[in-house]
Amino acid sequence: MAVKVGNSWVSEAAMEYAKEKVNASSNGSLDELSEQYPEQMKAEKKTIYQSEDGSVVLELSQETQTAQANTTTETHGGAVAFNEGKRARQLAAAKTPKNVQTVMSILQTDLADCQAGLESGMCDENEVNKVKAMIAKAQQRLSEVSASGEEDNAADKNAFAMSTLM
C-alpha cells in the first residue's frame, strides 16, 4: 500500500525506511531508497528529514517543483443544440400513436439535455423553446394520428425507421 508524503506517494516500506533514517538522527535521501526499491520510487531527487516539530518532511528538488508549477490543465467546451430538422422528419414519418410516442420520448430527452445545457451555460433559452414548440407539435400530431385510426403497415414502419436513422 502507498502512503502520501507531501505531493508524492511512496510505499509503506520506503516510508518506514525513511522514518528509521530520521530516528537514527541522520538525513536520509530517497536516492538510497530508489536503489533498494526501484519500482516503488521515482527517479526524482527528493530528501526526507525531520523538522523541528518532529514531523517527517519530504523536500522535492527544484526541477520537480518547477515541473509541477508548470503543469497545465486542459478544459473542453461545447454546446448543446437541438436538431429541429431531424425531429420534424421523425414526427412527419410517424403514422401511428406508438411512433409519435417514440418521438415524444426522444423530445423529452432533448428537453432535459437542453435544460441541463442552459444551466451549465452551454446553450441558450432559444434551444429550450425550440424543443418545447416541437413537443407541442408532437402532441398535436398524436391527436391527429389517434383520430385517424390508421393501422401499422410495412411502408409506414420503414419510413419511420429511416427517419430515426437519418
C-alpha positions in Angstrom: 0.0 0.0 0.0 1.2 3.5 -0.7 1.4 6.5 1.7 1.1 10.1 0.6 4.0 12.2 1.6 3.7 15.8 0.5 2.6 15.7 -3.1 4.0 12.2 -3.7 3.1 8.6 -3.0 5.7 6.2 -1.5 5.4 2.6 -0.4 5.0 1.9 3.2 8.3 0.1 3.2 10.0 3.2 1.9 8.3 5.4 4.5 9.3 3.0 7.3 12.9 3.1 6.0 12.8 6.9 5.9 11.5 7.1 9.5 14.2 4.8 10.6 16.8 7.0 9.0 15.3 10.1 10.6 15.2 8.4 14.0 18.8 7.5 13.6 19.4 11.3 13.5 20.7 11.4 10.0 19.1 12.9 6.9 18.0 10.1 4.6 17.9 10.5 0.9 15.4 8.9 -1.3 18.1 8.2 -3.8 19.2 5.3 -1.5 15.6 4.1 -1.4 15.5 4.2 -5.2 18.3 1.7 -5.3 16.6 -0.6 -2.8 13.0 -0.2 -4.2 13.4 0.8 -7.9 9.8 0.0 -8.8 8.2 1.9 -5.9 10.3 5.0 -6.2 10.6 7.5 -8.9 13.9 8.8 -10.2 13.2 12.3 -8.9 15.5 13.9 -6.4 13.8 14.0 -3.0 15.0 14.3 0.5 13.3 13.3 3.7 14.2 14.9 7.0 12.6 15.5 10.4 11.5 19.1 11.1 11.9 20.9 14.4 8.3 19.9 15.4 9.1 16.2 14.8 7.2 15.7 11.7 8.7 14.0 8.6 9.2 16.3 5.7 9.6 15.4 2.1 11.6 18.0 0.1 11.4 17.9 -3.7 14.2 19.0 -6.0 13.9 22.4 -7.7 13.3 20.6 -11.1 10.4 18.7 -9.7 8.9 21.8 -8.1 9.2 23.7 -11.4 7.7 20.9 -13.4 4.7 20.7 -11.0 4.3 24.5 -11.2 4.3 24.5 -15.0 1.6 21.8 -15.3 -1.3 23.0 -17.4 -4.9 21.9 -17.2 -6.9 21.3 -20.4 -10.6 22.1 -20.4 -13.0 21.1 -23.1 -16.0 23.2 -24.0 -19.0 22.5 -26.1 -22.5 23.5 -26.9 -25.9 21.8 -26.6 -28.1 22.2 -29.7 -31.5 20.8 -30.7 -31.7 19.1 -34.2 -35.1 20.5 -35.1 -35.0 19.3 -38.7 -34.3 15.7 -37.7 -37.1 15.6 -35.1 -39.5 17.3 -37.6 -38.8 14.5 -40.2 -39.3 11.8 -37.5 -42.6 13.4 -36.5 -43.8 13.7 -40.1 -42.9 10.0 -40.7 -44.8 8.9 -37.5 -48.1 7.4 -38.7 -49.2 5.6 -35.6 -49.7 6.7 -32.0 -46.8 4.4 -30.9 -44.4 6.1 -33.4 -45.5 9.6 -32.1 -45.0 8.5 -28.5 -41.5 7.3 -29.5 -40.7 10.8 -30.9 -42.2 12.5 -27.9 -39.9 10.4 -25.6 -36.9 11.5 -27.7 -38.1 15.1 -27.4 -38.4 14.8 -23.6 -34.8 13.6 -23.6 -33.8 16.5 -25.8 -35.6 18.9 -23.5 -33.8 17.6 -20.5 -30.4 17.9 -22.3 -31.2 21.5 -23.3 -32.2 22.4 -19.8 -29.1 20.9 -18.4 -27.1 22.8 -21.1 -28.9 26.0 -20.2 -27.9 25.6 -16.5 -24.3 24.9 -17.4 -24.1 27.8 -19.9 -23.8 25.5 -22.9 -26.9 26.7 -24.7 -29.5 29.5 -24.6 -33.2 29.7 -23.9 -33.9 29.7 -27.6 -32.9 26.0 -27.9 -35.2 25.1 -24.9 -38.1 27.0 -26.6 -37.5 25.1 -29.9 -37.8 21.8 -28.1 -41.0 22.9 -26.2 -42.5 24.0 -29.5 -41.7 20.7 -31.1 -43.3 18.8 -28.2 -46.4 20.9 -28.7 -46.4 19.8 -32.4 -45.9 16.2 -31.4 -48.9 16.4 -29.0 -51.0 17.8 -31.9 -49.7 15.1 -34.2 -50.6 12.4 -31.6 -54.2 13.6 -31.6 -54.2 13.6 -35.4 -52.9 10.0 -35.7 -55.1 8.8 -32.9 -58.2 10.2 -34.6 -57.3 8.7 -38.0 -57.1 5.2 -36.7 -54.6 4.0 -39.3 -53.1 0.6 -38.7 -49.4 -0.2 -39.0 -48.2 -1.2 -42.4 -44.8 -2.1 -43.6 -44.2 1.0 -45.6 -45.0 3.3 -42.7 -42.7 1.2 -40.4 -39.9 1.5 -42.9 -40.4 5.3 -43.4 -40.3 5.8 -39.6 -37.3 3.6 -39.2 -35.5 5.5 -41.9 -36.3 8.9 -40.3 -34.9 7.8 -37.0 -31.7 6.8 -38.7 -31.2 10.0 -40.6 
